[in-house]
């Protein structure tokens, strides 16, 4: 079942993602684990700015409900910081049917060193009784002047088992980076 890191079992990895990858599809999610944890390492996009998103299952058309908190710090002399609830980032079930769920907003790639890193946990994807909850934490440079830390939580409104997940940017391709996924027993 792979290497164990901090109580997690490494299930698989994308390896180094090459330039021009439109999306990354991860298959084989099963009841072997009660939860899956996806680690994003230095994900860089080809467009100048886009949202990092996910969607699940074969048709990638599930209802997803989210709540997002955004935090950022300015990398300049003022050292300004803020942590706010951002209602405009929420997706309610009524207006999210088939919508890809944003877990990192306005990821910037204007510089070659800009990237996104973070973690997303999908709980009990094999359940055929309950909706599937998730939590995501990401950190990225949103412009040339500040970093943004984002917490997103929500659920996928389906009682069908989830066996696939895709990650992508809302526009442009994934230029480079790596995604590893781990299982919780």
N, C-alpha and C positions, 0 to 999 in steps of 0.2 A: 504493500500500500504506500510505499514511498518513505521519505525521511520525516522524522518528527522534529518540530521546532516549537518550543514553548507550549507543549501540550497539543499542538496541531499536527495533523498528518498531511504532508505535501501530497496532493493528488496528481497535479500536473503543472506544466508551465507552457506558455506560448513560445519560450525562447525569445531571442531578440526579434522584435517586430520590425519588418523592413519598410522602407518608404513606399507609400502608395496603398497601404492597407485600408480599405474603406471601413471595415468593422471586424471585430474579433468575436467569433462564435465559440462558446464553450459548451460542449455536449457531455452527456453521461452523468448528469446529476442524478443521484439515486438515493434510496433509503439506507445506503451504507453509512451515511452520516446524518446527524440531526441538524447540522447547519454547515454552510460553506462560507469560507472567508476568502475574498478575492483581494490580492495585494497588487497595487498599481505602482510600477517603478518608472519614474522619469518618462511619462507618456508625453510625447511632443506631437503637435498637430501641424499639418501643412498649411492650413488657412491662417489668417492673421488673428482671428478670435472666434471661438465657438464654444458651445456647451458640451460637456462630457455626459453621455446618456447611456441608459440601458433599457432593454425590453426582454421579455421571456417567452418561452414555449415556441412550438413549431410555427405558428402564424405570426408571432411577434405582434400581437394585437390585444394585449391584456389591459384591463382597467387597473391603474395604479394611483394611489392616493398618497400624497407626501406633505410633510412640513419641513421647512428649511430654516436654519439659523446661519447667518453669515457673519464672519469676523474678519477684520483686516487690519494691518498695520502699515503705515507709510514709511518707506525707507528713505527718509530725508531728515533735515534738521529739526523738524517739529515733532517727530516721533509720535505722531497722532495714532490713536487706535480706537476701535469701536467694535462692539459686539451687539448685533441686532437681530430681532425676528424680522424676516422679510416676507410679508404676506404675498407679495407679487410672485414669489417663487413657489408658493403652494400649488399643488395640483389636487383638485378634488375629484372624486370619482365621476361626478356628472360631466366634467369637461376634460377628462383624461382618456376616454376610450380610444385605445389604439395609439395613444401618444407615447413617445419615448420619454422616460423619466430622467430629468436632469439631476445629476449628483454633483456637478461642478459647473458653475456658471462663468461665462466669459473667459475661458482659458486663453491666454495670450501666447503667441509664438513669434512675436516680432523680433526676438533675439534667439539665436540658436541655443542659448543656455536655458531658456524658459521651458518649463515642463510642469506636469501634474504628477503628484504621488499621493497615495492614500490607501484606504482599506474600506471594503464593503462586506457586510455580513448578511447572508440570506438565511433565515431561520426556517427549519422544517419544510424544505421544498417538496418533499414527497407526500405530505399530508393530503388526504382527500376529504378532510373534514373542515379545515379552517383556512382562512386567508393566510398568505405568506408575508411575514414581516421582514423588514430590512433596516439596517442602519449603515450610513456611509460617512466617512470622515476623509476629507481631501484637503490638500494644501497645494497652492499653485501661485504663480506670478500672473496677475491679471493685466498688468501694464508694465511699463518700464520703471514705475515708481513705487509699487506696493505689492505685498503678498496678501493672499486671501485664504483663510481657513474656513471650510464649509462643513457643517453637520447637516445631513439630510436623513430623515427617517420616514417610514411609511409602510404601506402594505400593498401587495398585489392581490386584487380582489378576484380570486378564483379558488374553488375547492378542487380543481384538477391538479395533479402532481406537476411540478415544474421540473423538466429534464434538460432544458437548454437555456442559455442566457447569452445575449449579445451586448457588447460595449462598442460605442462609436462616438464620434464628434458630430454635432448637428450639421456642420458643413466642413468640407475638406476631408482629408484622410489622416490616419495615424501615421506619422512620419517615422517614429522610433519609440522604443520603450519595451516593457515586458510586463506581463500579467501572470502571477502565480496564484493557484487556488489550493486551499487547504480544507480539510474536513475535520469537524468536531464529532467525536463518537457519542 
